[in-house]
């Protein structure tokens, strides 16, 4: 079976720490990929739902980035997984220079 990629924008692979900033009880995660319009995350966060707005702190070099986005899709991962959810986040706002910083971090 061939899976067709229907994304409008090309994704860049990356692995960096991510944490939810909009809820003090939120967990950590990992940024897996990004594009001009969105992020792919693995999260250890129990209060995830489609349409939810999140502020996410990304630990990138040369400086951390904060993004604001809306969850467009999510998948519950297996119980034995380190993270609970795979999440697709549509970007609403990203720090000035944040996208270029993500590209720089991905290439390092």
Secondary structure by P-SEA (a helix, b strand, c coil): ccccccccbbbbbbbbbbbbcccccbbbbbbccccccccccccccccccccbbbbbbbbcccbbbbbbbbbccccccccccccccbbbbbccccccaaaaaaaaaaac
